[in-house]
């Protein structure tokens, strides 16, 4: 199970605690205590923990209980309302996930229509993932300040507005503005949607509701690429990009059920802005080989100035957006850095595979259908992630995830060079499985590496770094690929998970000797 933090004595709002499975181990491979028989208000089911897995185009992010009185039991609501609310939230999850999974299939057609090269269309995914990464950490804090209702409503409206702007955009720059807005809004969904259920229902009703959300979201995520290909074939890529706007129709069902009041408190706006600047600078710098010298200089400037300012701000604000005591946890930072290579591989392939298949004459519909088996593999692997953690320990599981990512990227490189579509599909399936086991391992390691009071903010910071890996992956494939070709770009990208595998492997050996 994934234990979710409550604000205050449990480590802040918006972020999950370590996944606890009977027999699972800490980073030092120490046995972890089993979960309590009766979940507390902040606990979600294993199905809920899989809501935003690779099928949805984003990592697993179990969410928080809604803002309310610290330590209170979840607000009781009529049990009969749970199935309908869970269905609406599951559809909302799937729509948010389509921002990456369905949109990826539309990229080749989008590039042709707007007369831009494939390296430029990569920004459509990169800026979306960047905005999603930063705002996922922000929304939990906003819910603590203002309750769940208005941040969730604002997020869905922003997601829909950005999707519609992207759908009608006459040029790529306008489309990218829409994608930034869409990603910034979509960040609210995984954090706050399950929070709503966790606070509103209890016991078996809550468990059933979370399971229903997980099932609907997983089904929608698995069908996302196929739906994107189908819509592009029938009505065009603009409709694919507009798909998340359907979320507006769900607000009348969802918003009245969400808590309206929060606990109040400060929000570190400068810290959030500086982190965003550093993340944007990194993505710009990685993608600069295809984007030009101006983008490279802008990225370097953002990274240097933002990093320096962030260091000064951290010294002055030790409990800010990224708390100092979390950033100084060697195990947490190492785990997040290693785990981030998995979404880098996933999003890199999400960009490369449709491009390669389209170049071989595949239709958008066939391309989308080819990605569905990979989503099914990811869902299957996620069901056994807990058993793997219990038997192998979190560090070994993380090493396995990074090693699988290396294999997937090298396999895809061979497939792209030799023109073997079946190997491309295999690569996506393998990295999907890596995603499904790697994220729970990250949650386990980080949760065990920091004090209980810091687990919420620690996992929030780890999730931010984890998601940023996706932005780096798309930027690397686009930036290097524009100069060397997709196959070489995938080999270059594979160096990241290879290094992470080495680090995690050495870490695992040392932990075994120490144990």
C-alpha positions in Angstrom: 0.0 0.0 0.0 1.1 3.6 -0.5 0.7 5.6 2.7 -0.2 9.2 2.0 0.9 12.1 4.1 -1.4 14.4 6.0 -0.2 18.0 6.6 1.5 18.9 9.8 2.9 16.0 11.8 2.9 13.7 8.8 5.1 15.7 6.6 3.0 18.1 4.6 0.2 17.9 2.1 0.2 16.4 -1.3 2.7 13.7 -1.3 2.7 10.0 -0.6 4.6 8.1 2.0 6.8 5.1 1.2 5.1 2.1 -0.3 5.0 -0.5 2.5 4.7 -4.1 1.6 5.2 -7.0 4.1 8.8 -7.9 3.9 9.9 -5.0 1.8 13.2 -3.3 2.7 14.7 0.1 3.2 17.6 1.4 1.2 19.9 -0.5 3.6 17.7 -3.6 2.9 16.2 -3.5 6.4 12.8 -5.3 6.8 9.9 -2.8 6.7 6.9 -3.2 9.0 3.7 -4.4 7.4 0.8 -2.0 6.9 -1.9 -1.8 9.5 -5.0 -3.8 8.8 -7.3 -0.7 8.8 -6.1 2.1 6.6 -6.0 5.6 7.9 -7.6 8.6 6.2 -4.5 9.1 4.1 -4.0 5.7 2.8 -4.9 4.6 -0.7 -5.2 1.2 -2.4 -2.5 -0.3 -4.6 -4.8 0.2 -7.5 -4.9 3.9 -6.7 -1.1 3.9 -6.5 -1.1 2.8 -10.2 -3.4 5.5 -11.4 -0.8 7.6 -13.2 1.6 4.9 -14.4 3.1 4.7 -17.8 -0.2 3.9 -19.5 -1.2 7.4 -18.6 2.1 8.9 -19.6 3.1 10.0 -16.1 4.6 8.3 -13.0 2.6 6.8 -10.2 1.6 9.5 -7.8 -0.6 8.4 -5.0 -2.3 11.5 -3.6 -3.0 13.1 -0.4 -6.1 13.4 1.8 -8.0 16.6 1.3 -7.1 19.5 3.4 -9.0 19.6 6.6 -8.4 19.3 10.3 -5.1 17.5 10.9 -5.6 14.0 12.1 -9.4 14.0 11.7 -11.3 11.1 10.2 -12.4 11.5 6.6 -15.6 13.4 6.0 -18.5 11.0 5.8 -20.6 11.2 2.7 -23.5 9.0 1.4 -22.0 5.7 0.2 -24.3 5.7 -2.8 -22.5 8.7 -4.3 -19.1 7.0 -4.4 -19.5 5.0 -7.6 -20.5 7.9 -9.7 -17.9 10.2 -8.3 -15.2 7.5 -8.7 -16.2 7.0 -12.3 -16.0 10.8 -13.0 -12.5 11.0 -11.4 -11.3 8.0 -13.3 -12.3 9.6 -16.6 -10.6 12.8 -15.5 -7.4 10.8 -14.9 -7.6 9.3 -18.3 -8.2 12.6 -20.0 -5.2 14.1 -18.2 -3.1 11.2 -19.3 -4.1 11.7 -22.9 -2.1 14.9 -22.8 1.0 12.7 -23.4 -0.1 9.3 -24.5 -2.6 10.4 -27.2 -0.7 13.5 -28.1 2.5 11.5 -28.9 0.7 9.7 -31.7 -0.4 13.1 -33.2 3.1 14.6 -33.3 4.1 13.5 -36.9 0.8 14.9 -38.3 1.1 18.0 -36.3 4.6 18.6 -37.6 3.4 18.2 -41.2 0.5 20.6 -40.7 2.5 23.3 -39.0 5.5 22.8 -41.3 8.0 22.2 -38.5 10.6 19.4 -38.2 10.3 16.4 -35.9 12.9 17.9 -33.6 10.7 21.0 -33.1 7.5 18.9 -32.4 9.4 17.4 -29.4 8.7 20.6 -27.5 5.0 19.6 -27.5 5.9 16.9 -25.0 8.9 18.5 -23.3 7.0 21.7 -22.1 4.0 19.6 -21.1 6.1 17.3 -18.9 8.1 20.3 -17.5 4.9 22.1 -16.4 3.4 18.9 -15.0 6.5 18.2 -13.0 6.6 21.5 -11.2 2.9 22.0 -10.6 2.3 18.5 -9.2 4.4 19.6 -6.2 2.6 22.9 -6.0 -1.0 21.7 -6.0 -0.6 19.8 -2.8 0.5 22.9 -1.0 -2.3 25.0 -2.5 -4.8 22.4 -1.3 -3.4 22.9 2.2 -3.9 26.6 1.9 -7.3 26.8 0.2 -8.9 23.3 0.3 -9.2 20.9 -2.5 -12.2 22.3 -4.4 -10.8 25.5 -6.0 -7.3 24.2 -6.8 -8.9 21.2 -8.5 -11.4 23.3 -10.4 -8.7 25.8 -11.4 -6.5 22.9 -12.6 -9.1 21.3 -14.7 -10.1 24.7 -16.2 -6.5 25.4 -17.0 -5.9 22.0 -18.5 -9.0 22.4 -20.7 -8.1 25.9 -21.7 -4.6 25.0 -22.6 -5.8 22.0 -24.6 -8.2 24.1 -26.6 -5.6 26.8 -27.2 -3.2 24.1 -28.5 -5.9 22.7 -30.7 -6.6 25.9 -32.5 -3.1 27.2 -32.5 -2.0 28.5 -36.0 1.7 28.2 -35.1 4.0 26.1 -33.0 4.8 28.8 -30.5 1.1 29.4 -29.7 0.6 25.6 -29.4 3.5 25.4 -26.9 1.9 28.1 -24.8 -1.2 26.0 -24.7 0.7 22.9 -23.8 2.4 24.7 -20.9 -1.0 25.8 -19.6 -2.4 22.3 -20.1 0.5 20.7 -18.2 0.2 23.2 -15.4 -3.5 22.4 -15.0 -3.1 18.6 -15.4 -0.7 18.6 -12.4 -3.8 19.0 -10.2 -5.5 15.8 -11.2 -3.3 13.1 -9.7 -2.6 15.0 -6.6 -6.1 16.2 -5.7 -8.5 13.7 -7.3 -7.7 10.8 -5.1 -7.4 13.2 -2.2 -11.0 14.0 -2.6 -12.0 10.3 -2.2 -9.6 9.7 0.6 -11.2 12.5 2.7 -14.8 12.0 1.7 -15.2 8.2 2.3 -13.8 5.6 4.7 -13.4 1.9 5.0 -14.7 -0.4 2.3 -16.5 2.4 0.5 -13.3 4.3 0.0 -11.4 1.2 -1.0 -14.0 0.4 -3.6 -14.1 3.9 -4.9 -10.3 4.1 -5.3 -10.3 0.7 -7.1 -12.9 2.0 -9.5 -10.9 5.1 -10.2 -7.8 3.0 -10.8 -9.6 0.7 -13.2 -11.2 3.4 -15.3 -8.0 5.4 -15.4 -5.9 2.4 -16.3 -8.3 1.4 -19.1 -8.4 5.0 -20.4 -4.6 5.2 -20.2 -4.1 1.9 -22.1 -6.4 3.1 -24.9 -4.9 6.6 -25.1 -2.5 6.0 -28.0 -5.2 4.0 -29.9 -7.8 6.8 -29.3 -5.3 9.4 -30.4 -4.6 7.5 -33.6 -8.3 6.9 -34.3 -9.2 10.5 -33.8 -6.3 11.7 -36.0 -7.3 9.3 -38.7 -11.0 10.4 -38.6 -10.9 14.1 -37.8 -7.3 15.3 -37.5 -4.6 16.0 -34.9 -6.3 19.1 -33.5 -9.1 17.1 -32.0 -6.6 14.8 -30.4 -5.0 17.8 -28.6 -8.4 19.1 -27.6 -9.4 15.8 -25.9 -8.6 16.9 -22.3 -11.1 19.7 -22.6 -13.8 17.2 -22.1 -12.8 17.3 -18.4 -14.9 20.5 -18.1 -18.0 18.4 -18.4 -17.0 16.5 -15.3 -16.7 19.5 -13.0 -20.4 19.7 -12.0 -20.1 16.1 -10.7 -16.7 16.5 -9.0 -16.5 20.0 -7.6 -19.4 19.9 -5.1 -17.8 16.9 -3.4 -14.5 18.6 -2.7 -13.5 20.4 0.5 -13.6 24.2 0.2 -11.5 25.2 3.2 -7.8 24.6 3.9 -5.6 25.2 6.9 -3.8 28.2 5.7 -0.1 29.0 6.0 2.8 30.4 3.9 3.7 29.3 0.4 7.3 29.6 -0.9 6.6 31.3 -4.2 10.2 32.4 -4.9 11.4 28.8 -4.3 8.8 27.4 -6.7 9.8 30.0 -9.4 13.5 29.3 -9.0 13.0 25.5 -9.2 10.9 26.1 -12.4 13.7 28.2 -13.9 16.3 25.6 -13.2 14.2 22.8 -14.7 13.4 24.9 -17.8 17.1 25.7 -18.2 18.0 22.1 -18.1 15.4 21.1 -20.7 16.4 24.0 -23.0 20.1 23.1 -22.7 19.6 19.4 -23.5 17.4 20.2 -26.6 19.6 23.0 -27.8 21.5 21.0 -30.4 18.4 21.0 -32.5 17.1 24.4 -31.4 20.1 26.5 -31.9 22.6 28.7 -30.1 20.0 31.1 -28.7 18.2 28.3 -27.0 21.4 26.9 -25.6 22.4 30.3 -24.2 19.0 30.8 -22.7 19.1 27.4 -21.1 22.6 27.9 -19.7 21.6 31.3 -18.3 18.5 30.0 -16.6 20.3 27.0 -15.2 23.3 29.1 -13.9 21.3 32.1 -12.6 18.4 30.0 -11.3 20.7 27.5 -9.7 22.8 30.2 -7.9 19.7 32.0 -6.8 18.1 28.8 -5.6 21.2 28.0 -3.5 21.0 31.4 -1.8 17.3 31.0 -1.3 17.8 27.5 0.2 20.3 28.9 2.7 17.9 31.6 3.8 14.7 29.4 3.6 15.6 25.9 4.9 11.9 24.9 5.0 10.9 26.3 1.6 9.6 24.7 -1.6 12.5 22.2 -1.5 13.5 21.8 2.2 17.2 21.7 2.9 17.0 18.7 5.1 15.5 16.7 2.2 18.1 17.8 -0.3 20.9 16.8 2.1 19.5 13.2 2.4 22.0 11.2 0.3 19.8 8.2 -0.1 16.7 10.2 -1.2 18.7 12.3 -3.7 20.5 9.3 -5.1 17.3 7.3 -5.5 15.5 10.2 -7.2 18.4 10.7 -9.6 18.6 7.0 -10.5 14.8 6.7 -10.9 14.5 9.8 -13.1 16.2 7.9 -16.0 13.2 5.6 -16.3 10.7 8.3 -17.3 13.5 9.8 -19.5 13.5 6.5 -21.4 9.7 6.3 -21.5 9.1 9.8 -22.8 12.1 9.5 -25.1 10.5 6.4 -26.7 7.1 8.1 -26.7 8.6 10.7 -29.0 10.8 8.4 -31.1 8.5 5.5 -31.8 5.7 7.4 -33.6 8.3 9.3 -35.6 10.1 6.1 -36.8 6.9 4.3 -37.6 5.4 7.2 -39.4 8.6 7.4 -41.5 8.0 3.8 -42.5 4.5 4.6 -43.7 2.5 3.5 -40.7 -0.8 5.3 -40.2 -1.6 7.1 -36.9 -4.2 4.5 -36.1 -1.7 1.6 -36.5 0.9 3.5 -34.6 -1.5 4.1 -31.7 -2.6 0.4 -31.7 1.1 -0.7 -31.6 1.5 1.1 -28.2 -1.5 -0.6 -26.5 0.3 -3.9 -25.7 3.0 -1.9 -23.9 0.4 -0.3 -21.7 -1.0 -3.7 -20.9 2.5 -4.9 -19.9 2.9 -2.0 -17.6 -0.4 -2.7 -15.9 0.5 -6.3 -15.5 4.0 -5.5 -14.1 2.5 -3.0 -11.6 0.5 -5.8 -10.0 3.7 -7.6 -9.1 5.8 -4.6 -8.0 5.0 -5.2 -4.4 6.1 -8.8 -4.5 9.3 -7.8 -6.2 10.0 -5.2 -3.6 9.4 -7.7 -0.8 11.7 -10.3 -2.3 14.5 -8.2 -3.8 14.4 -5.0 -1.8 13.9 -1.5 -3.0 17.5 -0.8 -4.2 17.8 -4.0 -6.2 14.3 -3.3 -7.7 15.4 0.2 -8.7 18.6 -1.3 -10.3 16.4 -3.7 -12.3 14.2 -0.9 -13.5 17.2 1.1 -14.7 18.7 -1.9 -16.4 15.5 -2.6 -18.2 15.5 1.0 -19.4 19.0 0.5 -20.8 17.8 -2.6 -22.7 14.7 -0.9 -24.0 16.6 2.1 -25.4 19.3 0.0 -27.0 16.7 -2.3 -28.5 14.8 0.7 -29.8 18.1 2.0 -31.3 18.6 -1.2 -33.2 15.0 -1.2 -34.3 15.2 2.3 -35.6 18.5 1.7 -37.5 17.4 -1.7 -39.0 13.7 -0.7 -39.5 12.2 -3.5 -37.3 8.8 -2.3 -35.9 8.4 -5.4 -33.7 11.5 -4.5 -31.8 10.2 -0.9 -31.3 7.0 -2.3 -29.7 9.1 -4.6 -27.5 11.2 -1.6 -26.4 8.1 0.4 -25.3 6.8 -2.7 -23.4 10.0 -3.2 -21.6 10.4 0.4 -20.5 6.7 0.3 -19.4 7.5 -2.6 -17.1 10.5 -0.7 -15.8 8.3 2.3 -15.1 5.8 0.2 -13.2 8.4 -1.2 -10.8 10.9 1.7 -10.6 8.5 4.3 -9.2 7.3 2.2 -6.2 11.0 1.4 -5.5 11.7 5.2 -5.4 8.8 5.8 -3.0 10.1 3.0 -0.7 13.6 4.2 -0.6 12.8 7.9 -0.1 10.2 7.2 2.5 12.6 5.0 4.5 15.5 7.5 4.2 14.0 10.5 5.9 12.2 11.1 9.2 8.5 10.6 9.3 7.8 14.3 9.5 9.8 14.9 6.3 8.4 12.1 4.1 5.7 14.1 2.5 8.0 16.9 1.3 10.7 14.4 0.5 8.5 12.4 -1.8 7.2 15.6 -3.4 10.8 16.6 -4.2 11.5 13.1 -5.5 8.4 13.1 -7.7 9.5 16.5 -9.2 12.9 15.1 -10.1 11.3 11.9 -11.4 9.0 13.8 -13.7 11.8 16.1 -14.9 13.5 13.0 -16.3 10.7 12.8 -18.8 11.4 16.3 -20.0 15.1 15.5 -20.4 14.3 12.3 -22.3 12.2 14.0 -25.0 14.7 16.9 -25.2 17.6 14.5 -25.6 16.0 12.4 -28.4 15.0 15.6 -30.2 18.2 17.5 -29.7 20.7 14.8 -30.4 18.4 13.1 -33.0 18.3 16.2 -35.2 22.1 16.0 -35.6 22.7 12.2 -35.6 19.5 10.5 -36.3 17.0 8.8 -33.9 19.1 5.6 -33.5 22.2 7.3 -32.2 20.1 9.6 -30.0 18.6 6.6 -28.3 22.1 5.1 -27.7 23.2 8.4 -26.2 20.2 8.6 -24.0 20.8 5.0 -22.9 24.0 6.2 -21.2 21.9 7.8 -18.5 20.2 4.6 -17.3 23.5 2.7 -17.7 25.1 5.1 -15.3 22.2 4.8 -12.9 22.3 1.0 -13.1 26.0 1.1 -12.1 25.2 3.5 -9.1 22.2 1.4 -8.0 24.1 -1.8 -8.4 27.1 -0.7 -6.3 24.6 0.7 -3.7 22.8 -2.6 -3.6 26.1 -4.6 -3.0 27.2 -2.2 -0.3 23.8 -2.5 1.4 23.9 -6.3 1.3 27.4 -6.4 2.8 26.3 -3.9 5.5 23.2 -6.0 6.3 
